[in-house]
Amino acid sequence: MKTWVSVLAIIGGLFGIGSGFLVTAAGSLFGENEMANDGSLMFWLSALAMILGFTAWKFPKVSGTAIIVIGLLGLWYNGLFYLIGFIFLLISGILAFRIPKKEEAA
């Protein structure tokens, strides 16, 4: 289960990085500064989502919530360009909540 959270977060993050790059490039090309800023924001947040996929092993609830929020922000800022990344990040965030806790031996 832990492995799938990381794999899906990486796949979603890569699609998000690609989406952020395309939106940033299109915004710069057409002189839309707000569009370019939104694309660059999602570029870096998608990179953060990939890191959060690994921190979900230790902090599943916090990381899972952050991954879902990044997915929703990506859908809001980049629209349908971010749809595939959103799907993978949403699944990854939901799976992060299902990571079982290890019980420590006393």
TAPEJO-V173084 format. One record per residue. N is the residue number from 1. D_CENTER is the distance of its C-alpha to the mean C-alpha in Angstrom with 1 decimal. Layout:
# TAPEJO-V173084
N:D_CENTER
N:D_CENTER
This chain:
# TAPEJO-V173084
1:17.7
2:16.1
3:15.8
4:14.1
5:11.2
6:10.8
7:11.6
8:9.3
9:6.2
10:8.0
11:8.9
12:5.8
13:5.0
14:8.6
15:8.9
16:6.8
17:9.1
18:11.9
19:11.5
20:11.4
21:14.4
22:16.2
23:16.0
24:17.1
25:19.8
26:21.0
27:21.1
28:23.1
29:25.3
30:26.3
31:26.7
32:24.0
33:22.9
34:20.7
35:18.8
36:18.5
37:17.3
38:14.5
39:13.4
40:13.6
41:11.7
42:8.7
43:9.6
44:9.5
45:6.6
46:4.6
47:7.3
48:7.0
49:3.9
50:6.5
51:9.1
52:8.2
53:8.5
54:12.0
55:12.9
56:12.5
57:15.8
58:17.6
59:16.0
60:14.6
61:14.9
62:13.5
63:10.4
64:10.0
65:10.6
66:8.2
67:5.2
68:7.2
69:8.0
70:5.0
71:5.1
72:8.7
73:9.0
74:7.8
75:10.3
76:12.7
77:12.8
78:12.5
79:14.0
80:14.6
81:13.5
82:9.8
83:11.2
84:10.6
85:6.9
86:7.0
87:9.5
88:8.0
89:5.0
90:8.1
91:10.4
92:8.7
93:8.8
94:12.2
95:13.4
96:12.7
97:15.4
98:17.7
99:18.0
100:21.7
101:23.0
102:25.6
103:28.9
104:30.8
105:34.4
106:36.9
